[in-house]
């Protein structure tokens, strides 16, 4: 999670990490956006979808939302809550988990539905189906940043940042 990586940077255990923005002001790290992704729904594989394969916030609102802790992704959580409100619903937070794979496991276990970064949909996870949302534009993006210590320039980390900026 973000805080674990920030602490590992401070302890010089790692030279570069990947965290979700925004980072806490106390982090004192340099960050560079690597990727912005849309959020998609992670659903039980028997979840009924319309012919176009899309799901609406209204359909999701009937289930608890399995999501990341608010301290990890406060702007994303606020944006999701606002998208639900704009659609006329309150978001019902079910379980909070730190990892996307845990979101998927909780969906399979029947604890609710999840909103995850689009890239996670590339993971074949039995019992889960993925769907784009009709109100995709209303949802916040999931922003991944590369982070390094603000006080040190580690050559390998700097080179990786250059490579990432050219490929993303």
C-alpha positions in Angstrom: 0.0 0.0 0.0 1.0 3.7 -0.3 2.2 4.2 3.3 4.2 0.9 3.3 6.1 2.0 0.2 6.7 5.6 1.5 8.1 4.1 4.7 10.3 1.7 2.7 11.7 4.6 0.7 12.4 6.5 3.9 14.3 3.5 5.3 16.2 3.1 2.0 14.8 -0.4 1.6 13.6 0.4 -1.9 14.6 3.0 -4.5 11.3 3.3 -6.3 7.7 2.4 -5.6 4.4 2.6 -7.2 1.5 4.3 -5.4 -1.9 5.6 -6.0 -2.3 9.4 -6.0 -2.9 11.6 -4.3 -0.1 11.0 -1.9 -0.3 12.4 1.7 1.4 15.8 2.1 3.7 14.3 4.7 5.0 11.8 2.2 7.9 14.0 1.0 8.6 11.9 -2.1 8.9 12.8 -5.7 6.2 11.4 -7.9 5.5 11.0 -11.5 2.2 9.8 -13.0 2.7 6.5 -14.8 -0.9 5.7 -15.8 -4.4 6.9 -15.4 -7.0 4.2 -15.8 -10.8 4.0 -15.9 -12.6 2.2 -13.1 -14.5 -0.9 -14.2 -16.9 -3.2 -12.3 -15.8 -6.5 -10.9 -19.0 -8.6 -10.6 -19.9 -12.2 -9.7 -19.9 -14.2 -12.9 -23.6 -14.8 -12.7 -24.4 -11.0 -12.5 -27.0 -10.2 -15.2 -25.7 -7.8 -17.8 -27.6 -6.0 -20.5 -27.0 -7.1 -24.1 -24.4 -4.3 -24.5 -22.4 -5.7 -21.6 -22.5 -2.5 -19.6 -23.6 -2.0 -16.0 -25.1 1.1 -14.4 -24.5 2.6 -11.0 -28.1 1.9 -10.2 -27.4 -1.8 -10.7 -24.3 -1.7 -8.6 -26.0 0.3 -5.8 -28.1 -2.7 -4.9 -24.9 -4.4 -3.6 -22.2 -3.5 -1.0 -19.1 -2.0 -2.6 -15.8 -3.8 -1.9 -13.2 -1.1 -2.1 -9.9 0.2 -1.0 -9.6 2.0 2.4 -10.4 5.7 2.3 -7.0 6.7 3.7 -5.3 5.0 0.7 -7.4 6.6 -2.1 -9.4 9.5 -0.6 -10.1 11.3 -3.8 -11.1 8.2 -5.6 -13.5 7.2 -2.8 -15.0 10.7 -2.8 -15.4 10.6 -6.5 -17.2 7.2 -6.4 -19.5 8.5 -3.7 -20.3 11.6 -5.8 -21.0 9.5 -8.9 -23.4 7.4 -6.8 -25.1 10.5 -5.4 -25.4 12.0 -8.9 -27.2 8.8 -10.0 -29.6 9.1 -7.1 -28.0 6.5 -4.8 -25.9 6.3 -1.6 -22.8 4.1 -1.9 -22.9 1.3 0.6 -19.4 0.4 1.6 -19.0 -3.3 2.4 -15.5 -4.6 2.9 -12.4 -2.4 2.6 -9.3 -4.2 1.3 -5.8 -3.2 0.4 -5.3 -5.1 -2.8 -7.1 -5.5 -6.1 -6.8 -9.3 -6.0 -8.5 -9.2 -2.6 -11.4 -7.2 -4.1 -11.8 -10.0 -6.7 -11.7 -12.7 -4.0 -14.4 -10.9 -2.0 -16.5 -10.6 -5.1 -16.3 -14.4 -5.6 -17.1 -15.0 -2.0 -20.4 -13.0 -2.4 -19.5 -10.0 -0.3 -20.5 -7.5 -3.0 -19.2 -5.8 -6.2 -16.0 -3.9 -6.8 -14.7 -1.0 -8.8 -11.2 -1.7 -9.9 -8.6 -0.3 -12.3 -9.2 -1.4 -15.9 -5.8 -3.1 -16.0 -6.9 -5.6 -13.4 -9.4 -7.0 -15.8 -6.5 -8.7 -17.6 -6.3 -11.1 -14.7 -8.3 -14.2 -15.2 -10.0 -14.8 -11.9 -12.5 -17.6 -11.8 -16.0 -16.5 -10.6 -15.5 -12.8 -11.7 -16.8 -11.0 -14.7 -15.8 -7.5 -15.6 -18.0 -4.7 -17.1 -17.6 -1.1 -18.1 -20.0 1.3 -16.5 -22.6 3.4 -18.4 -21.6 6.3 -16.3 -17.8 5.7 -16.7 -17.2 9.4 -17.3 -18.7 10.3 -13.9 -16.3 8.1 -12.1 -12.8 9.2 -11.0 -9.8 7.8 -12.7 -7.3 5.5 -10.9 -4.0 7.2 -11.0 -0.8 5.2 -10.5 2.5 7.2 -9.7 6.1 6.1 -9.5 7.6 7.5 -6.3 11.2 8.0 -5.3 12.9 9.7 -2.4 12.9 13.5 -2.7 16.4 13.8 -1.3 18.3 11.3 -3.4 18.8 10.5 -7.0 19.3 6.8 -7.6 20.5 6.3 -11.2 18.5 3.1 -11.8 15.3 4.7 -10.4 15.8 7.8 -12.6 16.4 5.6 -15.6 13.2 3.6 -14.9 11.2 6.9 -14.7 12.5 8.0 -18.1 11.6 4.6 -19.6 8.1 4.8 -18.0 7.5 8.3 -19.3 8.4 7.3 -22.8 6.2 4.2 -22.8 3.0 5.5 -21.1 
